[in-house]
Amino acid sequence: MNPTKRFSSGRILLFLFIILFLLIGRPTGFLICTYVKDKKLAKVEKTGYTNDASHLNETKVDSAVKAFEDIDKAIAQITQLVNLAKGQGKKISIAGAQHSMGGHTIYPDGIVLDMKGFRYMELDSTDEYLSVGSGALWSDIIPYLNKYDKSVAVMQSNNSFSVGGSISVNCHGWQPNSPPISSTVESFRLINADGKILNCSRTENTQLFSLVLGGYGLFGVILDVKLKVVSNKMYTAHQYVIKSGDYIKEYDRLINDANIGMVYGRININPGNFMQEAILSTFTIDSNATIEPLQEAAFTSIRRTVFRGSANNDYGKNLRWKAEKFGASQINGKKFSRNQLLNESVEVFQNRDSAYTDILHEYFIPKNRVGNFIDSLKKIMPAYKVDLLNITVRNVKKDEDTFLRYANEEVFGFVMLFNQAKTSEAEMQMKAATQRIIDAAISFKGTYYLPYRLHATKEQMNRSYPQAKEFFLLKKKYDPSEIFQNKFYQTYK
């Protein structure tokens, strides 16, 4: 063979090998390394201390009391605890799954009332309402309702949260054209600061009803809740890759269908194309499809590995966005039940590196200013040493029920997930970035969500929530001894 031809063939083979490595070898090697390093952390509980999902709020407490499962025993127990705290000048913080991040379930040297054990459930005879103990997790509720072909009307996108906690933060979901969860609460029973049981609804103890919804556990202990439920249905998934600047235009075009039951968007955060693209996912009701049995979430290991590989790694972020765009084409036309879509835990993607923690933010922006907010984020984020992992976008209609409300009109919630080192420098950077993003949200007539780190200034809190001053005055009216306390109240009262 001619040496020149042999040399040329060798170069071609080398070139093909390099291309193959770049297309397959490097991504495969990267994901294998990520998987190997992603060790499962053993949960270490320090006696006499409590913490929350931020892992930045370890606090010494007086004691922890677990609510009984039996209804009558739990009522007697909590009533006695409230009276004891009132008599001895102690404070009570109320905890469920503790997925808030600003010490909302914690008070220094206070009593932690752990409600997770109180989780009874009963579907009423009309199949329209579920009566449920406030300690129940959505992961308990979804399989229960699934047996009756029912589903939760409004909840978060994951099942790891408690009912009481969800109502206390007035969560919202990815159900379009829907207000927050408060709109689905028919009534609840509250043990107040006098140890009395009060029924609260839109017709009974109405002011307390609105204060407790999104009230962060400051007005009493939510005992149980009567929640509206809906039918479990099959959905057909469709995912569209769009320009982020066209998000609202495409949203209005694509959800112009009464049969669309679930919608969410995701904006890319990969450095190579930062916040230029989005994936809009819609789920259309298929009334002819047979409801499939509830199953464990699929492909969790590979999905987790791709996601965690994007933490503090630009290559990982670019790889993940490519994978998500490819996945969008593969999911199109697939069918899922409503309960299947809701039945996944946050633990699937949760941080396991003990030197880091995942931190959530959320900002609520009026529909006509969404594009402005996206443009602001493009400028703000590169100015700070923070690691942005994810942005999802969800529609929320005006809230008519909650006193300390975040949806004063139709808004779009920008859920932002960061990976943060557990260092003072990282905390300072996150605080500075947070305050600047809040200022941007306020400038567009929007606001920020209160369950997360307490980085907002008091001025920002009051500008975002002009009803906050009256909210805290009413707290003193209903709880003059300030028995129910937490770090959020300490910071902003």
C-alpha positions as a printed NumPy array, in Angstrom:
array([[  0.   ,   0.   ,   0.   ],
       [  1.163,   3.519,  -0.762],
       [  2.627,   5.012,   2.478],
       [  0.816,   8.279,   1.775],
       [ -2.526,   6.469,   1.512],
       [ -1.725,   4.475,   4.644],
       [ -0.916,   7.724,   6.482],
       [ -4.134,   9.304,   5.231],
       [ -6.164,   6.275,   6.325],
       [ -4.534,   6.442,   9.755],
       [ -5.439,  10.102,  10.107],
       [ -9.015,   9.354,   9.12 ],
       [ -9.247,   6.541,  11.662],
       [ -7.72 ,   8.765,  14.347],
       [-10.161,  11.526,  13.454],
       [-13.085,   9.091,  13.603],
       [-11.856,   7.757,  16.947],
       [-11.648,  11.296,  18.363],
       [-15.146,  12.096,  17.112],
       [-16.476,   8.839,  18.551],
       [-14.768,   9.59 ,  21.859],
       [-16.226,  13.088,  21.98 ],
       [-19.688,  11.817,  21.093],
       [-19.735,   8.719,  23.286],
       [-16.538,   8.201,  25.24 ],
       [-16.273,  11.502,  27.059],
       [-19.942,  11.72 ,  28.091],
       [-19.881,   8.069,  29.191],
       [-16.703,   8.529,  31.196],
       [-18.029,  11.732,  32.743],
       [-21.288,  10.104,  33.83 ],
       [-19.49 ,   7.035,  35.218],
       [-17.236,   9.292,  37.317],
       [-20.266,  11.264,  38.527],
       [-22.101,   8.068,  39.455],
       [-19.117,   6.669,  41.382],
       [-18.6  ,   9.902,  43.338],
       [-22.306,  10.223,  44.171],
       [-22.305,   8.303,  47.446],
       [-25.482,   8.043,  49.471],
       [-25.169,  10.006,  52.689],
       [-26.16 ,   8.464,  55.993],
       [-28.546,  10.751,  57.851],
       [-26.93 ,  11.845,  61.102],
       [-29.25 ,  13.247,  63.745],
       [-27.562,  15.238,  66.483],
       [-29.313,  14.766,  69.813],
       [-30.894,  17.964,  71.079],
       [-30.663,  19.733,  67.7  ],
       [-32.851,  20.147,  64.643],
       [-32.287,  21.327,  61.069],
       [-34.197,  21.801,  57.826],
       [-33.704,  21.099,  54.125],
       [-31.098,  23.849,  53.762],
       [-28.716,  21.947,  56.074],
       [-27.626,  25.433,  57.184],
       [-29.984,  25.802,  60.143],
       [-28.723,  23.409,  62.795],
       [-30.229,  24.731,  66.011],
       [-30.297,  23.591,  69.622],
       [-33.85 ,  23.028,  70.841],
       [-35.488,  22.357,  74.184],
       [-37.155,  19.13 ,  73.11 ],
       [-38.939,  17.367,  70.26 ],
       [-42.45 ,  15.96 ,  70.645],
       [-43.881,  13.517,  68.122],
       [-47.624,  13.765,  67.597],
       [-49.595,  10.576,  68.239],
       [-51.257,   8.775,  65.339],
       [-54.585,   8.333,  67.142],
       [-56.856,  11.368,  66.679],
       [-58.129,  11.671,  70.253],
       [-54.697,  11.058,  71.756],
       [-53.097,  13.602,  69.429],
       [-55.681,  16.26 ,  70.309],
       [-55.148,  15.741,  74.043],
       [-51.377,  15.682,  73.606],
       [-51.167,  18.894,  71.545],
       [-53.637,  20.742,  73.761],
       [-51.596,  19.817,  76.837],
       [-48.376,  20.892,  75.082],
       [-49.809,  24.307,  74.155],
       [-51.031,  24.885,  77.711],
       [-47.654,  23.797,  79.099],
       [-45.789,  26.174,  76.793],
       [-48.123,  29.009,  77.699],
       [-47.694,  28.392,  81.42 ],
       [-43.906,  28.07 ,  81.282],
       [-43.191,  30.769,  78.715],
       [-41.844,  28.276,  76.167],
       [-42.188,  28.468,  72.393],
       [-43.441,  25.872,  69.915],
       [-42.328,  25.431,  66.315],
       [-44.309,  23.041,  64.117],
       [-42.548,  20.597,  61.814],
       [-43.647,  18.248,  59.068],
       [-41.209,  17.101,  56.391],
       [-39.089,  20.231,  57.108],
       [-38.501,  21.102,  53.471],
       [-38.561,  24.845,  54.104],
       [-35.124,  26.449,  54.254],
       [-35.291,  29.513,  56.467],
       [-35.879,  28.04 ,  59.901],
       [-39.656,  28.154,  59.495],
       [-39.95 ,  24.962,  61.566],
       [-37.294,  25.944,  64.126],
       [-37.018,  28.174,  67.182],
       [-33.837,  28.28 ,  69.325],
       [-34.42 ,  26.44 ,  72.616],
       [-38.015,  25.919,  71.587],
       [-40.192,  22.792,  71.491],
       [-40.412,  21.116,  68.088],
       [-43.819,  19.563,  67.494],
       [-43.277,  16.841,  64.893],
       [-46.603,  16.185,  63.164],
       [-45.449,  13.479,  60.717],
       [-47.059,  10.664,  62.708],
       [-50.515,  12.227,  62.484],
       [-51.567,  11.12 ,  59.018],
       [-54.955,   9.431,  58.969],
       [-56.939,   9.635,  55.707],
       [-60.584,   9.263,  54.766],
       [-62.301,   9.96 ,  51.436],
       [-65.839,  11.23 ,  51.942],
       [-68.908,   9.5  ,  50.539],
       [-69.165,  11.947,  47.611],
       [-65.554,  11.197,  46.579],
       [-64.962,  14.949,  46.345],
       [-63.   ,  15.634,  49.537],
       [-60.222,  13.94 ,  51.438],
       [-60.003,  14.437,  55.192],
       [-56.377,  13.984,  56.146],
       [-54.093,  14.485,  59.125],
       [-51.673,  17.365,  58.599],
       [-48.62 ,  15.132,  59.041],
       [-49.43 ,  12.967,  56.014],
       [-47.017,  13.205,  53.112],
       [-48.194,  13.373,  49.509],
       [-46.327,  10.079,  49.073],
       [-48.878,   8.592,  51.525],
       [-51.861,  10.307,  49.906],
       [-51.278,   9.58 ,  46.218],
       [-51.328,   5.744,  46.537],
       [-54.359,   6.015,  48.838],
       [-56.324,   8.152,  46.365],
       [-55.132,   6.033,  43.465],
       [-57.165,   3.101,  44.809],
       [-60.306,   5.211,  44.326],
       [-59.292,   6.628,  40.903],
       [-58.795,  10.017,  42.543],
       [-55.901,  12.451,  42.639],
       [-54.69 ,  15.604,  44.405],
       [-56.108,  18.797,  42.887],
       [-53.082,  21.028,  43.58 ],
       [-49.717,  20.087,  45.055],
       [-46.023,  20.57 ,  44.384],
       [-44.267,  18.689,  41.586],
       [-42.886,  16.147,  44.099],
       [-44.455,  13.962,  46.771],
       [-42.009,  14.509,  49.66 ],
       [-43.93 ,  17.261,  51.47 ],
       [-46.508,  17.146,  54.239],
       [-50.072,  18.421,  53.903],
       [-49.693,  20.766,  56.873],
       [-46.42 ,  22.132,  55.529],
       [-47.85 ,  22.554,  52.027],
       [-50.777,  24.559,  53.38 ],
       [-48.547,  26.59 ,  55.698],
       [-46.459,  27.749,  52.724],
       [-49.522,  27.829,  50.418],
       [-47.753,  25.778,  47.763],
       [-48.688,  25.708,  44.111],
       [-48.189,  23.078,  41.452],
       [-47.935,  22.562,  37.713],
       [-51.663,  22.542,  37.21 ],
       [-52.266,  25.469,  34.774],
       [-54.999,  28.059,  35.246],
       [-55.168,  27.204,  38.942],
       [-54.583,  29.284,  42.079],
       [-52.368,  27.883,  44.873],
       [-53.389,  24.98 ,  47.105],
       [-55.436,  27.354,  49.288],
       [-58.156,  27.263,  46.614],
       [-58.596,  23.507,  47.202],
       [-58.875,  23.707,  51.006],
       [-62.501,  23.394,  52.049],
       [-61.75 ,  23.655,  55.769],
       [-59.308,  22.658,  58.486],
       [-59.218,  22.223,  62.245],
       [-56.763,  24.379,  64.172],
       [-55.536,  24.087,  67.754],
       [-54.994,  27.719,  68.694],
       [-52.837,  29.48 ,  71.289],
       [-55.455,  28.79 ,  73.979],
       [-55.404,  25.059,  73.272],
       [-58.893,  25.189,  71.741],
       [-59.978,  23.422,  68.55 ],
       [-61.399,  25.795,  65.953],
       [-63.032,  24.904,  62.652],
       [-61.774,  27.287,  59.97 ],
       [-63.296,  27.77 ,  56.525],
       [-64.549,  30.484,  54.188],
       [-67.66 ,  30.81 ,  56.378],
       [-66.301,  30.039,  59.871],
       [-63.362,  31.823,  61.524],
       [-62.726,  33.315,  58.112],
       [-59.882,  35.639,  59.066],
       [-57.952,  32.831,  60.726],
       [-58.642,  30.678,  57.677],
       [-56.881,  33.199,  55.438],
       [-54.036,  33.788,  57.912],
       [-53.2  ,  30.126,  58.464],
       [-53.098,  29.432,  54.709],
       [-49.567,  30.577,  53.966],
       [-49.127,  31.513,  57.63 ],
       [-45.98 ,  29.453,  58.324],
       [-47.277,  27.839,  61.498],
       [-47.595,  31.116,  63.423],
       [-51.294,  30.93 ,  64.333],
       [-51.648,  27.425,  65.728],
       [-51.356,  23.756,  64.917],
       [-53.183,  22.576,  61.797],
       [-54.724,  19.347,  62.996],
       [-56.38 ,  18.026,  59.857],
       [-57.584,  19.326,  56.507],
       [-60.521,  18.769,  54.179],
       [-59.026,  18.876,  50.667],
       [-60.755,  18.895,  47.3  ],
       [-59.724,  15.958,  45.094],
       [-60.099,  15.363,  41.345],
       [-60.247,  12.353,  39.049],
       [-57.064,  10.506,  38.203],
       [-56.745,  10.611,  34.415],
       [-54.325,   9.545,  31.731],
       [-52.303,  12.256,  29.992],
       [-50.396,  12.351,  26.721],
       [-47.09 ,  14.204,  27.024],
       [-45.816,  16.759,  24.53 ],
       [-42.556,  18.684,  24.882],
       [-41.485,  21.66 ,  22.788],
       [-38.056,  23.302,  22.526],
       [-38.625,  27.054,  22.24 ],
       [-36.777,  30.345,  22.659],
       [-37.006,  31.526,  26.266],
       [-37.879,  35.021,  25.073],
       [-40.988,  33.55 ,  23.402],
       [-42.106,  31.69 ,  26.521],
       [-45.422,  33.499,  27.103],
       [-46.298,  33.631,  23.393],
       [-45.678,  29.879,  23.06 ],
       [-47.411,  29.146,  26.363],
       [-50.578,  30.921,  25.229],
       [-50.476,  29.133,  21.877],
       [-49.822,  25.642,  23.232],
       [-52.168,  25.539,  26.223],
       [-55.177,  26.888,  24.389],
       [-56.933,  23.603,  25.071],
       [-59.307,  22.818,  27.941],
       [-58.011,  19.231,  27.998],
       [-54.493,  20.224,  29.091],
       [-54.206,  19.241,  32.741],
       [-50.529,  19.77 ,  33.563],
       [-47.901,  22.198,  32.25 ],
       [-44.397,  23.204,  33.219],
       [-41.439,  24.854,  31.567],
       [-37.702,  24.552,  32.024],
       [-35.19 ,  27.231,  30.989],
       [-31.676,  26.172,  30.071],
       [-28.828,  27.224,  32.365],
       [-25.951,  25.726,  30.36 ],
       [-23.132,  28.284,  29.891],
       [-22.924,  27.667,  26.144],
       [-26.44 ,  29.009,  25.572],
       [-27.391,  30.583,  28.902],
       [-31.151,  31.156,  29.251],
       [-31.66 ,  31.293,  25.485],
       [-33.847,  28.193,  25.182],
       [-36.659,  26.552,  27.104],
       [-38.563,  23.283,  27.047],
       [-42.304,  23.637,  27.515],
       [-44.033,  20.415,  28.588],
       [-47.788,  19.925,  28.312],
       [-49.914,  16.961,  29.355],
       [-53.24 ,  16.536,  27.568],
       [-56.078,  14.447,  28.995],
       [-56.747,  11.23 ,  27.063],
       [-60.222,  10.119,  28.106],
       [-60.009,   6.909,  26.061],
       [-56.811,   5.583,  27.655],
       [-56.961,   3.001,  30.422],
       [-55.527,   4.102,  33.768],
       [-52.235,   2.329,  34.313],
       [-51.15 ,   1.   ,  37.725],
       [-48.955,   3.252,  39.843],
       [-45.3  ,   2.354,  39.416],
       [-41.918,   3.391,  40.74 ],
       [-40.377,   6.318,  38.847],
       [-38.389,   5.129,  35.819],
       [-34.709,   5.631,  34.955],
       [-34.021,   7.367,  38.262],
       [-30.31 ,   6.43 ,  38.394],
       [-29.389,   7.794,  34.98 ],
       [-31.61 ,  10.864,  35.395],
       [-30.017,  11.584,  38.76 ],
       [-26.492,  11.075,  37.426],
       [-27.05 ,  13.453,  34.5  ],
       [-28.571,  16.037,  36.841],
       [-25.908,  15.835,  39.578],
       [-23.176,  15.924,  36.943],
       [-24.252,  19.496,  36.183],
       [-23.362,  20.717,  39.704],
       [-20.338,  23.026,  39.558],
       [-19.445,  21.737,  36.11 ],
       [-19.962,  23.615,  32.832],
       [-19.435,  20.486,  30.727],
       [-22.054,  18.699,  32.822],
       [-24.522,  21.553,  32.341],
       [-24.105,  21.528,  28.563],
       [-24.37 ,  17.728,  28.472],
       [-27.523,  17.789,  30.562],
       [-29.278,  20.326,  28.339],
       [-28.466,  18.24 ,  25.267],
       [-29.82 ,  15.174,  27.075],
       [-32.997,  17.016,  28.067],
       [-33.626,  18.206,  24.514],
       [-33.097,  14.658,  23.229],
       [-35.378,  13.351,  25.989],
       [-38.085,  15.8  ,  24.941],
       [-38.317,  14.134,  21.543],
       [-38.48 ,  10.691,  23.151],
       [-41.241,  11.59 ,  25.619],
       [-43.575,  13.077,  23.005],
       [-46.693,  10.944,  22.73 ],
       [-45.972,   8.898,  25.86 ],
       [-48.86 ,   8.434,  28.286],
       [-48.815,   8.869,  32.072],
       [-51.493,   8.927,  34.733],
       [-51.86 ,  12.103,  36.765],
       [-50.869,  10.219,  39.922],
       [-47.809,   8.762,  38.204],
       [-46.6  ,  12.247,  37.266],
       [-47.014,  13.49 ,  40.842],
       [-45.551,  10.445,  42.564],
       [-41.822,  11.207,  42.569],
       [-39.732,  12.325,  45.536],
       [-37.238,  15.181,  45.7  ],
       [-34.686,  12.643,  46.916],
       [-34.243,  11.44 ,  43.324],
       [-32.183,  14.56 ,  42.523],
       [-31.156,  15.725,  46.002],
       [-27.563,  16.706,  46.827],
       [-25.474,  14.085,  48.674],
       [-22.16 ,  15.939,  48.903],
       [-21.685,  16.859,  52.577],
       [-19.668,  19.968,  51.61 ],
       [-22.568,  21.388,  49.576],
       [-26.302,  21.909,  49.854],
       [-29.113,  22.561,  47.378],
       [-30.934,  25.864,  47.872],
       [-34.279,  26.828,  46.337],
       [-35.562,  30.252,  45.353],
       [-38.833,  31.182,  43.699],
       [-40.   ,  34.426,  42.145],
       [-43.537,  35.228,  40.997],
       [-43.723,  37.496,  37.97 ],
       [-46.85 ,  38.952,  36.31 ],
       [-47.519,  37.42 ,  32.939],
       [-46.749,  40.541,  30.905],
       [-43.32 ,  40.985,  32.559],
       [-41.965,  37.445,  32.255],
       [-39.733,  38.374,  29.312],
       [-38.301,  41.319,  31.268],
       [-37.478,  39.093,  34.221],
       [-35.718,  36.546,  32.007],
       [-33.612,  39.343,  30.494],
       [-32.719,  40.569,  33.991],
       [-31.618,  37.104,  35.109],
       [-29.33 ,  36.857,  32.088],
       [-27.482,  39.917,  33.409],
       [-27.665,  39.21 ,  37.144],
       [-26.57 ,  35.588,  37.38 ],
       [-23.093,  35.892,  35.764],
       [-22.235,  38.692,  38.23 ],
       [-22.201,  36.348,  41.252],
       [-20.28 ,  33.238,  42.205],
       [-23.337,  31.045,  42.551],
       [-24.013,  27.706,  40.889],
       [-27.433,  27.728,  39.253],
       [-28.631,  24.172,  38.574],
       [-32.184,  24.533,  37.34 ],
       [-35.018,  26.898,  36.467],
       [-38.573,  25.651,  36.068],
       [-41.552,  27.856,  35.263],
       [-45.148,  27.317,  36.388],
       [-48.384,  29.224,  35.96 ],
       [-50.36 ,  30.395,  39.033],
       [-53.724,  32.144,  38.92 ],
       [-54.772,  34.906,  41.341],
       [-55.087,  33.823,  44.974],
       [-58.448,  34.801,  46.482],
       [-58.035,  33.047,  49.838],
       [-54.697,  33.787,  51.479],
       [-53.856,  36.842,  53.593],
       [-50.084,  36.85 ,  52.983],
       [-50.485,  36.044,  49.301],
       [-47.879,  36.016,  46.544],
       [-50.28 ,  35.785,  43.595],
       [-52.155,  39.092,  43.5  ],
       [-52.852,  38.432,  39.814],
       [-51.928,  35.721,  37.331],
       [-48.211,  35.095,  37.734],
       [-45.521,  32.714,  36.549],
       [-43.364,  31.156,  39.24 ],
       [-39.64 ,  30.844,  38.466],
       [-38.321,  28.015,  40.648],
       [-34.534,  28.299,  40.807],
       [-32.286,  25.615,  42.306],
       [-28.714,  26.392,  43.364],
       [-25.887,  24.181,  44.578],
       [-24.131,  26.056,  47.389],
       [-20.951,  25.298,  49.28 ],
       [-21.364,  25.305,  53.069],
       [-18.991,  28.239,  53.553],
       [-19.448,  31.814,  54.742],
       [-18.192,  33.147,  51.385],
       [-20.765,  31.099,  49.458],
       [-23.502,  32.273,  51.826],
       [-22.489,  35.92 ,  51.285],
       [-22.562,  35.503,  47.508],
       [-25.976,  33.829,  47.663],
       [-27.381,  36.548,  49.91 ],
       [-26.148,  39.311,  47.591],
       [-27.499,  37.551,  44.507],
       [-30.844,  36.895,  46.209],
       [-31.343,  40.517,  47.17 ],
       [-30.576,  41.673,  43.644],
       [-32.998,  39.165,  42.104],
       [-35.689,  40.243,  44.583],
       [-35.158,  43.873,  43.553],
       [-35.595,  42.84 ,  39.915],
       [-38.81 ,  40.944,  40.739],
       [-40.188,  43.939,  42.661],
       [-39.354,  46.278,  39.761],
       [-41.612,  44.129,  37.56 ],
       [-44.472,  44.173,  40.11 ],
       [-43.59 ,  40.638,  41.209],
       [-42.523,  39.083,  44.476],
       [-40.468,  36.27 ,  45.97 ],
       [-41.529,  33.114,  47.836],
       [-41.158,  33.104,  51.62 ],
       [-40.285,  29.461,  52.538],
       [-36.635,  29.799,  51.612],
       [-33.466,  31.37 ,  53.051],
       [-34.071,  34.583,  54.989],
       [-31.857,  36.735,  52.778],
       [-34.442,  39.39 ,  51.914],
       [-34.167,  42.632,  53.846],
       [-37.13 ,  43.812,  55.917],
       [-37.661,  46.568,  53.359],
       [-37.806,  43.996,  50.549],
       [-40.204,  41.882,  52.581],
       [-42.537,  44.822,  53.121],
       [-42.355,  45.968,  49.503],
       [-43.063,  42.457,  48.242],
       [-45.795,  41.816,  50.804],
       [-47.43 ,  45.155,  51.718],
       [-49.885,  43.249,  53.915],
       [-47.01 ,  41.892,  56.081],
       [-47.275,  44.596,  58.742],
       [-50.94 ,  43.808,  59.363],
       [-50.174,  40.084,  59.199],
       [-47.745,  40.371,  62.122],
       [-50.182,  42.578,  64.085],
       [-52.854,  39.905,  63.661],
       [-50.345,  37.314,  64.824],
       [-50.174,  39.207,  68.129],
       [-53.969,  39.4  ,  68.247],
       [-54.452,  35.639,  67.89 ],
       [-51.322,  34.616,  69.801],
       [-50.561,  37.419,  72.329],
       [-48.036,  35.274,  74.214],
       [-46.3  ,  34.434,  70.914],
       [-46.307,  30.731,  71.704],
       [-45.944,  29.709,  68.064],
       [-42.556,  30.881,  66.884],
       [-39.884,  30.292,  64.263],
       [-36.834,  31.973,  62.752],
       [-38.924,  33.551,  59.988],
       [-41.   ,  35.381,  62.596],
       [-37.889,  36.341,  64.539],
       [-36.396,  37.924,  61.435],
       [-39.337,  39.887,  60.027],
       [-41.784,  40.605,  62.854]])
